[in-house]
């Protein structure tokens, strides 16, 4: 299961690569506008804010790759990286919800995978494996 989850994280990372390419303006698809929600409507596409946001898409890409590697290797820090990256990813997906609605779904899957074992460990009485 951990390999399947890691592969899911790697695929989600690739989606953040697409987000980087479209937000940075390196790739333009007239059929898929990458307009943000009302939070960034006052800025034109070449504004420095979009360059910063494109770097955030790259950070999320790297975070999901690193988290996936951590999941496979069962490291202690994988959960921390995954939580931080999922928060960043959810924020970016909300800002670009028109172009990235499935990013929210993917983040909900990640949150569920993180919460279910955590909640099961804290059940009274605990759930036996």
C-alpha positions in Angstrom: 0.0 0.0 0.0 2.8 2.4 0.8 4.2 2.0 -2.8 0.7 2.7 -4.2 0.4 5.8 -2.1 3.9 7.0 -3.0 3.0 6.6 -6.7 -0.2 8.6 -6.1 2.0 11.3 -4.5 4.4 11.3 -7.5 1.5 11.6 -9.9 0.2 14.5 -7.9 3.6 16.1 -8.0 3.5 15.9 -11.8 0.2 17.8 -11.7 2.0 20.5 -9.8 4.5 20.6 -12.6 1.7 21.4 -15.0 0.6 24.1 -12.6 4.1 25.6 -12.6 4.2 25.6 -16.4 0.8 27.3 -16.8 1.1 29.8 -13.9 4.6 30.9 -14.9 3.4 31.4 -18.5 5.9 29.0 -20.0 3.0 27.0 -21.5 -0.3 28.7 -22.7 -3.4 26.7 -23.6 -6.3 28.9 -24.8 -8.7 26.0 -24.0 -7.5 25.8 -20.3 -7.1 29.3 -18.9 -5.1 29.4 -15.8 -6.8 32.4 -14.2 -6.8 32.5 -10.5 -9.8 33.2 -8.2 -10.7 36.6 -6.9 -7.6 36.6 -4.7 -5.2 37.5 -7.6 -7.6 39.2 -10.1 -5.9 42.6 -9.8 -2.6 41.3 -11.2 -1.7 40.8 -14.9 -0.2 37.5 -15.9 3.4 38.8 -16.1 3.3 40.4 -12.6 5.9 39.3 -10.1 3.2 37.8 -7.9 2.7 35.1 -10.6 6.4 34.3 -10.6 6.3 33.8 -6.9 3.2 31.6 -7.2 4.9 29.5 -9.9 7.8 28.9 -7.5 5.2 27.8 -4.9 3.9 25.3 -7.4 7.5 24.0 -7.8 7.9 23.7 -4.1 4.7 21.6 -3.9 6.1 19.4 -6.7 9.3 18.9 -4.8 7.4 18.3 -1.5 5.3 15.6 -2.9 8.3 13.8 -4.5 10.2 14.1 -1.2 7.2 12.9 0.8 6.7 9.9 -1.6 10.3 8.9 -1.1 9.9 9.3 2.6 6.7 7.1 2.5 8.5 4.3 0.6 11.5 4.4 3.0 9.1 4.8 6.1 11.1 7.8 7.4 10.0 9.8 10.5 9.9 13.1 8.6 7.6 11.9 5.7 4.4 12.8 7.6 5.7 16.4 8.4 6.7 17.0 4.8 3.4 15.5 3.6 1.3 17.7 5.9 3.1 20.9 4.9 3.0 20.1 1.2 -0.7 19.2 1.4 -1.5 22.5 3.0 0.5 24.4 0.3 -1.1 22.3 -2.4 -4.6 22.9 -1.1 -4.0 26.6 -0.9 -2.7 26.7 -4.5 -5.7 24.5 -5.7 -8.1 26.9 -4.0 -6.5 29.9 -5.7 -6.7 28.2 -9.1 -9.8 26.2 -8.4 -11.2 26.8 -12.0 -8.1 25.2 -13.5 -7.2 22.7 -10.7 -10.5 21.3 -9.2 -9.1 17.7 -9.2 -6.2 19.0 -7.1 -8.6 19.5 -4.3 -9.9 16.0 -4.7 -6.3 14.6 -4.6 -5.5 16.6 -1.5 -8.7 15.3 0.2 -7.5 11.7 -0.6 -4.1 12.5 0.9 -5.8 14.0 4.0 -8.0 10.9 4.4 -4.9 8.6 4.1 -3.2 10.6 6.9 -6.3 10.9 9.2 -7.7 7.4 9.1 -4.7 5.7 10.7 -4.3 8.5 13.1 -8.0 8.4 14.1 -7.9 4.6 14.4 -5.0 4.8 16.8 -7.0 7.1 19.0 -10.3 5.2 19.1 -11.5 4.1 22.5 -11.2 1.2 22.4 -8.5 1.1 19.8 -9.2 -0.7 16.5 -7.2 -3.9 16.5 -5.3 -4.7 13.2 
